[in-house]
Amino acid sequence: MASYQKRGLRSWLLVVETGADSDKFRDKETKTIRVPEELLKTPKKLEQHLDEELLKFKIEVETGVFFKADNMKFSDFVPEWKKKFAEKHLEETSQGNYLFHLEKRILPYFGHMLMQKIKPLHIETYLDDLSQSEKEKHQKSTGEKLGSATLVYNYRVLRSVFTKAKEWKIIKENPLDGVKKPKEEQKEVEVYGEEEVSLILRLLEPEPVLFKSLIILAITTAMRRGELLGLEWKHVDFENGIININQSIPKYKNGQPVIKGPKNKGSRRKVAIPQIALETLREFERQWKKDHFNSEDTWLGGSYRFLFSNENGMPFYPKTIGDKWRSFHKRNSEHGLKYIRFHDLRHTSATLLINEGVHPKIISNRLGHSKIGTTMNVYGHVIDSADKTAAEKFQGLFTDKTKTDVSTHSKVVDELLTDC
């Protein structure tokens, strides 16, 4: 049974009975709505509007879509947030990271609490506890001080959850509005210098051409790992020496690669490659065709022709690339090459270009950043250092010129005095 009753000038209470409990009292769900003021002047339209709202509410209750905000726990809301927001709007990798922090840290802390009862002080206490506990665990296992990334990421996840809760009228106030975002320490990226890159190129000589191509492209194009995995032969323009970056494989899901479009509007781009990369890719293409033609594995790649794939056509798992890079470094440890992550080859590429005086806008385009501000934020310290080097060059230029002018002037004066 469903009904509605007037509660105020423009508000009505919708009531839907859901059954009877053991004491013969009727269980029911209620919802208060406000109607547009213009409907109050037309009784027939008002009645029609209320009937429609009541019917929608009845369907929500009977199908389980309706949830009562007053009694909703944090653990009950998260699945709604995941289904209605995260799975629809978050990029695959971000979605996985958000859920990881929710399940590992946030849900065990807030899960039992009512959404309406969570206040800014609860958030502050959580972040303080997290900061202390994570630092202790990290220091115990590594002896190093924990960075701010975990703290900031947890704040970001909570902000997303509670922002949606407020938009969906589950809560009246967002408790994050009263909490200052934790200060994020700008961590300097680990990169290779020119001499180290030259060493890597020498060490790559005896390596299989597939791996050689992977590392050379990572250094010379600054492509992301997922972009390298999504690269197909049709994206390589040999005639013009250009790589067309159109898709990415950030992860596997249910045993299949997740093939996605560009990360942002700047990620779909064309990147020019140097001659060494072009020559290596030509060699790689010949070897790739030979390997796949002679392979006895069943082709599983469909219409795709990924560069960095198994002989069955399936692209490598993202983790595989990191594993191959670590193995290469371990095999060559006697050369004294420091270890950096595979992703840091992207940073290396950007840093080398900055130090060569390439315009930040061009570097930003090669990196696939949608805004040059992102490039400036990540590589600001490198740009500052390069700027100081540029100033020193000017100083050297003018100093040398001044010395030359003074020397020449002195010589002329000496000659004139001698003539006299």
C-alpha positions as CSV (number, residue, x, y, z in Angstrom):
1,M,0.0,0.0,0.0
2,A,1.3,3.5,-0.9
3,S,0.0,6.9,0.1
4,Y,1.1,10.5,0.5
5,Q,0.2,13.3,3.0
6,K,0.9,17.0,3.2
7,R,3.5,18.1,5.7
8,G,4.1,21.7,4.9
9,L,3.3,24.4,2.4
10,R,5.2,22.7,-0.4
11,S,6.3,19.4,1.2
12,W,4.6,16.0,1.1
13,L,5.5,12.7,2.8
14,L,5.5,9.7,0.6
15,V,4.7,6.4,2.4
16,V,5.2,2.9,1.1
17,E,4.3,-0.1,3.3
18,T,6.6,-3.1,3.0
19,G,4.8,-5.7,5.2
20,A,3.9,-6.5,8.8
21,D,6.3,-7.3,11.6
22,S,5.6,-9.9,14.4
23,D,3.5,-7.5,16.4
24,K,1.2,-6.7,13.5
25,F,2.6,-3.2,13.0
26,R,3.2,-2.2,9.5
27,D,6.8,-1.8,8.2
28,K,7.1,1.2,5.9
29,E,9.6,3.4,4.1
30,T,9.1,7.2,3.9
31,K,10.4,10.0,1.8
32,T,9.8,13.7,2.0
33,I,9.6,15.7,-1.3
34,R,9.1,19.3,-2.2
35,V,7.0,20.3,-5.2
36,P,7.4,23.3,-7.5
37,E,5.5,26.3,-6.4
38,E,3.6,26.7,-9.7
39,L,1.9,23.3,-9.2
40,L,0.2,24.6,-6.0
41,K,-2.0,26.7,-8.3
42,T,-3.3,23.7,-10.3
43,P,-4.7,21.0,-8.1
44,K,-5.1,18.5,-11.0
45,K,-1.4,18.9,-12.1
46,L,-0.3,18.7,-8.4
47,E,-2.2,15.4,-7.9
48,Q,-0.7,14.0,-11.1
49,H,2.8,15.0,-10.0
50,L,2.3,13.4,-6.5
51,D,1.0,10.2,-8.0
52,E,4.0,10.0,-10.3
53,E,6.5,10.6,-7.5
54,L,4.7,8.1,-5.3
55,L,4.8,5.5,-8.1
56,K,8.6,6.1,-8.6
57,F,9.2,5.8,-4.9
58,K,7.2,2.6,-4.7
59,I,9.2,1.1,-7.5
60,E,12.5,2.1,-5.8
61,V,11.4,0.5,-2.5
62,E,10.2,-2.7,-4.2
63,T,13.3,-3.1,-6.3
64,G,15.7,-2.4,-3.5
65,V,17.0,0.8,-5.2
66,F,15.8,3.1,-2.4
67,F,18.1,3.4,0.6
68,K,17.3,5.3,3.7
69,A,20.0,7.9,4.4
70,D,19.4,8.3,8.1
71,N,20.4,4.7,8.9
72,M,23.0,4.2,6.1
73,K,26.4,3.0,7.3
74,F,29.6,3.9,5.5
75,S,30.0,0.2,4.5
76,D,26.5,0.3,2.9
77,F,27.2,3.5,0.9
78,V,30.6,2.5,-0.6
79,P,29.0,-0.2,-2.9
80,E,26.6,2.4,-4.2
81,W,29.5,4.8,-4.8
82,K,31.5,2.1,-6.5
83,K,28.6,1.0,-8.8
84,K,27.1,4.4,-9.6
85,F,30.4,6.5,-9.8
86,A,33.7,4.6,-9.6
87,E,32.9,2.0,-12.2
88,K,31.4,4.5,-14.6
89,H,33.8,7.5,-14.3
90,L,37.1,6.5,-12.9
91,E,39.9,5.3,-15.1
92,E,40.8,1.6,-14.6
93,T,44.0,2.2,-12.7
94,S,42.5,4.9,-10.5
95,Q,39.6,2.7,-9.8
96,G,41.8,-0.1,-8.6
97,N,43.9,2.2,-6.4
98,Y,40.8,3.8,-4.8
99,L,39.3,0.4,-4.0
100,F,42.6,-0.8,-2.6
101,H,42.8,2.0,-0.1
102,L,39.1,1.6,0.7
103,E,39.3,-2.1,1.5
104,K,42.7,-2.0,3.2
105,R,42.4,1.0,5.4
106,I,39.2,3.1,5.1
107,L,36.4,0.6,5.4
108,P,37.9,-1.1,8.5
109,Y,38.0,2.3,10.2
110,F,34.7,3.9,9.0
111,G,32.7,0.9,7.9
112,H,30.5,0.6,11.0
113,M,29.8,4.3,11.3
114,L,26.6,6.0,10.1
115,M,27.2,8.4,7.1
116,Q,25.3,11.2,8.9
117,K,27.4,10.8,12.0
118,I,30.9,11.1,10.5
119,K,32.3,14.6,11.3
120,P,35.5,16.5,10.4
121,L,37.1,15.4,13.7
122,H,36.7,11.7,12.7
123,I,38.5,12.4,9.5
124,E,41.3,14.3,11.2
125,T,41.7,11.5,13.8
126,Y,41.8,8.9,11.0
127,L,44.5,10.8,9.0
128,D,46.5,11.2,12.2
129,D,46.3,7.5,13.1
130,L,47.1,6.6,9.5
131,S,50.1,8.8,9.5
132,Q,51.5,7.3,12.7
133,S,50.7,3.7,12.0
134,E,52.0,3.7,8.4
135,K,55.2,5.5,9.4
136,E,55.9,2.9,12.1
137,K,55.2,0.0,9.8
138,H,57.3,1.6,7.0
139,Q,60.2,2.4,9.2
140,K,60.2,-1.1,10.8
141,S,60.3,-2.8,7.4
142,T,62.6,-0.5,5.5
143,G,64.2,1.9,7.9
144,E,63.0,4.8,5.8
145,K,60.7,7.6,6.5
146,L,57.2,7.2,4.9
147,G,56.3,9.9,2.3
148,S,53.1,11.8,2.2
149,A,51.6,10.0,-0.9
150,T,49.6,7.4,1.1
151,L,48.1,10.1,3.3
152,V,47.1,12.3,0.4
153,Y,45.6,9.4,-1.5
154,N,43.4,8.4,1.4
155,Y,42.2,12.0,1.7
156,R,41.4,12.0,-2.1
157,V,39.4,8.7,-1.8
158,L,37.4,10.0,1.2
159,R,36.8,13.3,-0.6
160,S,35.4,11.4,-3.6
161,V,33.1,9.2,-1.5
162,F,31.7,12.0,0.7
163,T,31.3,14.5,-2.2
164,K,29.0,12.0,-4.0
165,A,27.2,11.3,-0.7
166,K,26.4,15.0,-0.4
167,E,25.4,15.3,-4.1
168,W,23.0,12.3,-3.7
169,K,21.5,13.8,-0.5
170,I,22.8,11.1,1.8
171,I,24.5,13.6,4.0
172,K,23.8,17.3,4.5
173,E,27.4,18.4,5.0
174,N,30.6,17.0,3.6
175,P,32.9,16.3,6.6
176,L,36.0,16.8,4.3
177,D,35.0,20.5,3.9
178,G,36.4,21.0,7.4
179,V,39.6,19.1,6.9
180,K,42.7,20.6,5.3
181,K,44.3,18.4,2.6
182,P,47.6,16.8,3.9
183,K,50.7,18.5,2.6
184,E,52.1,16.6,-0.2
185,E,55.9,16.5,-0.3
186,Q,57.2,16.9,-3.8
187,K,59.4,13.8,-4.3
188,E,62.2,14.3,-6.7
189,V,62.2,11.6,-9.4
190,E,65.1,9.3,-10.0
191,V,66.5,9.7,-13.4
192,Y,69.6,8.7,-15.5
193,G,72.0,11.3,-16.9
194,E,73.6,11.3,-20.4
195,E,76.5,9.1,-19.5
196,E,74.2,6.5,-17.8
197,V,71.9,6.5,-20.9
198,S,74.9,5.9,-23.1
199,L,75.9,3.0,-20.9
200,I,72.4,1.5,-21.2
201,L,72.5,1.7,-25.0
202,R,75.9,-0.2,-25.0
203,L,74.5,-2.8,-22.6
204,L,71.4,-3.2,-24.9
205,E,73.5,-4.3,-27.9
206,P,73.5,-8.1,-27.1
207,E,69.8,-8.0,-25.9
208,P,66.9,-9.4,-27.9
209,V,65.6,-6.8,-30.3
210,L,62.2,-6.8,-28.6
211,F,63.6,-5.7,-25.3
212,K,66.1,-3.3,-27.0
213,S,63.2,-1.6,-28.8
214,L,61.1,-1.4,-25.6
215,I,63.8,0.4,-23.6
216,I,64.9,2.7,-26.5
217,L,61.3,3.8,-27.1
218,A,60.8,4.3,-23.3
219,I,63.8,6.7,-23.2
220,T,63.3,8.5,-26.5
221,T,59.5,8.9,-26.5
222,A,58.7,9.1,-22.8
223,M,55.7,6.8,-23.4
224,R,53.8,5.5,-20.4
225,R,54.0,1.7,-19.8
226,G,50.4,1.2,-20.8
227,E,51.0,3.2,-24.0
228,L,53.9,1.0,-24.9
229,L,51.8,-2.1,-24.4
230,G,49.0,-0.6,-26.5
231,L,51.3,0.2,-29.4
232,E,50.6,-1.6,-32.7
233,W,52.7,-1.7,-35.8
234,K,50.1,0.4,-37.7
235,H,50.9,3.2,-35.2
236,V,54.6,3.3,-36.4
237,D,55.1,5.7,-39.3
238,F,58.4,4.5,-40.6
239,E,58.4,7.0,-43.5
240,N,58.1,10.1,-41.4
241,G,59.8,8.7,-38.2
242,I,56.7,9.2,-36.0
243,I,54.9,7.1,-33.4
244,N,51.1,7.6,-33.2
245,I,50.0,7.1,-29.6
246,N,46.2,6.3,-29.7
247,Q,45.6,3.7,-27.0
248,S,46.8,2.2,-23.8
249,I,46.6,-1.1,-21.9
250,P,46.8,-0.1,-18.2
251,K,45.8,-3.6,-16.9
252,Y,44.3,-7.0,-17.5
253,K,40.8,-7.9,-16.3
254,N,39.4,-11.4,-16.3
255,G,42.4,-12.6,-18.3
256,Q,41.9,-10.1,-21.1
257,P,43.8,-6.8,-21.7
258,V,41.8,-3.6,-21.0
259,I,42.4,-1.5,-24.2
260,K,41.6,2.1,-23.5
261,G,41.6,5.4,-25.4
262,P,43.8,8.3,-24.3
263,K,44.2,9.1,-20.6
264,N,43.3,12.7,-21.3
265,K,42.9,15.1,-24.3
266,G,46.7,15.5,-24.5
267,S,47.5,11.8,-24.4
268,R,46.5,11.1,-28.1
269,R,49.6,12.5,-29.8
270,K,52.3,12.1,-32.4
271,V,55.9,11.7,-31.2
272,A,58.9,12.0,-33.5
273,I,61.6,9.4,-32.9
274,P,65.4,9.6,-33.5
275,Q,67.2,7.5,-36.1
276,I,68.5,5.0,-33.6
277,A,64.9,4.2,-32.5
278,L,63.7,4.0,-36.2
279,E,66.5,1.6,-37.2
280,T,65.9,-0.6,-34.1
281,L,62.2,-0.8,-34.9
282,R,62.8,-1.8,-38.5
283,E,65.0,-4.7,-37.2
284,F,62.3,-5.5,-34.6
285,E,59.5,-5.6,-37.2
286,R,61.4,-8.1,-39.4
287,Q,62.0,-10.3,-36.4
288,W,58.4,-9.9,-35.2
289,K,57.0,-11.1,-38.5
290,K,59.4,-14.0,-38.6
291,D,58.6,-15.1,-35.1
292,H,54.8,-14.9,-35.5
293,F,54.9,-16.6,-39.0
294,N,56.9,-19.5,-37.6
295,S,55.0,-19.7,-34.3
296,E,52.9,-22.8,-33.6
297,D,50.9,-21.0,-30.9
298,T,47.2,-20.3,-31.6
299,W,46.8,-16.6,-32.5
300,L,44.8,-14.9,-29.7
301,G,45.4,-11.3,-30.6
302,G,42.4,-10.9,-32.9
303,S,42.9,-8.0,-35.3
304,Y,45.5,-6.4,-33.1
305,R,49.2,-6.4,-33.9
306,F,50.9,-5.4,-30.7
307,L,54.6,-4.8,-30.7
308,F,55.3,-6.0,-27.2
309,S,53.4,-9.3,-27.1
310,N,53.7,-13.0,-26.7
311,E,53.9,-15.2,-29.8
312,N,50.2,-15.8,-29.5
313,G,49.5,-12.1,-30.1
314,M,48.4,-11.3,-26.6
315,P,50.2,-8.2,-25.1
316,F,52.4,-8.6,-22.1
317,Y,51.0,-8.1,-18.7
318,P,52.0,-4.6,-17.4
319,K,54.0,-6.3,-14.6
320,T,56.0,-8.2,-17.2
321,I,57.7,-5.0,-18.5
322,G,58.9,-4.1,-15.0
323,D,60.1,-7.7,-14.4
324,K,62.1,-7.6,-17.7
325,W,63.7,-4.2,-16.8
326,R,64.7,-5.5,-13.3
327,S,66.2,-8.6,-14.8
328,F,68.2,-6.5,-17.3
329,H,69.5,-4.3,-14.5
330,K,70.5,-7.3,-12.3
331,R,72.3,-9.0,-15.2
332,N,74.4,-5.8,-15.6
333,S,74.9,-4.9,-12.0
334,E,78.7,-5.1,-12.2
335,H,78.7,-1.9,-14.4
336,G,77.6,0.2,-11.4
337,L,74.4,1.4,-13.0
338,K,72.0,2.6,-10.3
339,Y,68.5,1.1,-10.3
340,I,65.4,3.2,-11.1
341,R,61.9,2.1,-11.9
342,F,60.9,1.4,-15.5
343,H,58.5,4.4,-15.2
344,D,61.5,6.6,-14.4
345,L,62.7,6.1,-17.9
346,R,59.9,8.4,-18.8
347,H,61.2,11.0,-16.3
348,T,64.7,10.4,-17.7
349,S,63.5,11.3,-21.2
350,A,61.9,14.5,-20.0
351,T,64.9,15.6,-17.9
352,L,67.3,15.0,-20.8
353,L,65.2,17.2,-23.1
354,I,65.0,19.9,-20.4
355,N,68.7,20.0,-19.9
356,E,69.2,20.3,-23.7
357,G,67.1,23.4,-23.6
358,V,64.0,22.1,-25.4
359,H,60.9,24.3,-24.8
360,P,58.7,23.0,-22.0
361,K,55.6,23.1,-24.3
362,I,57.2,20.6,-26.7
363,I,58.2,18.4,-23.8
364,S,54.7,18.6,-22.4
365,N,53.3,17.5,-25.7
366,R,55.7,14.5,-25.9
367,L,54.7,13.5,-22.4
368,G,51.0,13.6,-23.2
369,H,50.2,16.1,-20.5
370,S,46.9,18.0,-21.1
371,K,48.3,21.1,-19.4
372,I,51.8,22.5,-19.5
373,G,51.3,23.3,-15.8
374,T,51.5,19.5,-15.0
375,T,54.9,19.4,-16.7
376,M,56.1,22.4,-14.7
377,N,54.9,20.9,-11.4
378,V,56.6,17.6,-12.0
379,Y,59.8,18.9,-13.5
380,G,59.9,22.3,-11.9
381,H,63.1,21.7,-10.0
382,V,64.8,20.4,-13.2
383,I,63.7,23.4,-15.1
384,D,65.0,25.7,-12.4
385,S,68.4,24.0,-12.5
386,A,68.5,24.2,-16.3
387,D,67.6,27.9,-16.0
388,K,70.5,28.5,-13.6
389,T,72.8,26.7,-16.0
390,A,71.6,29.0,-18.8
391,A,72.3,32.1,-16.7
392,E,75.8,30.8,-16.0
393,K,76.4,30.4,-19.7
394,F,75.4,34.0,-20.2
395,Q,77.8,35.0,-17.4
396,G,80.6,33.0,-19.0
397,L,79.8,34.5,-22.4
398,F,79.9,38.1,-21.2
399,T,82.9,37.5,-18.9
400,D,84.9,36.0,-21.7
401,K,84.0,38.9,-24.0
402,T,84.9,41.5,-21.4
403,K,88.2,39.8,-20.8
404,T,88.9,39.7,-24.5
405,D,87.9,43.4,-24.9
406,V,90.1,44.5,-22.0
407,S,93.0,42.4,-23.2
408,T,92.7,43.9,-26.7
409,H,92.4,47.4,-25.3
410,S,95.6,47.0,-23.2
411,K,97.5,45.6,-26.1
412,V,96.6,48.6,-28.3
413,V,97.6,51.0,-25.5
414,D,100.9,49.3,-25.1
415,E,101.6,49.5,-28.8
416,L,100.8,53.2,-28.9
417,L,103.0,53.9,-25.9
418,T,105.8,52.0,-27.6
419,D,105.4,54.1,-30.8
420,C,105.6,57.2,-28.7
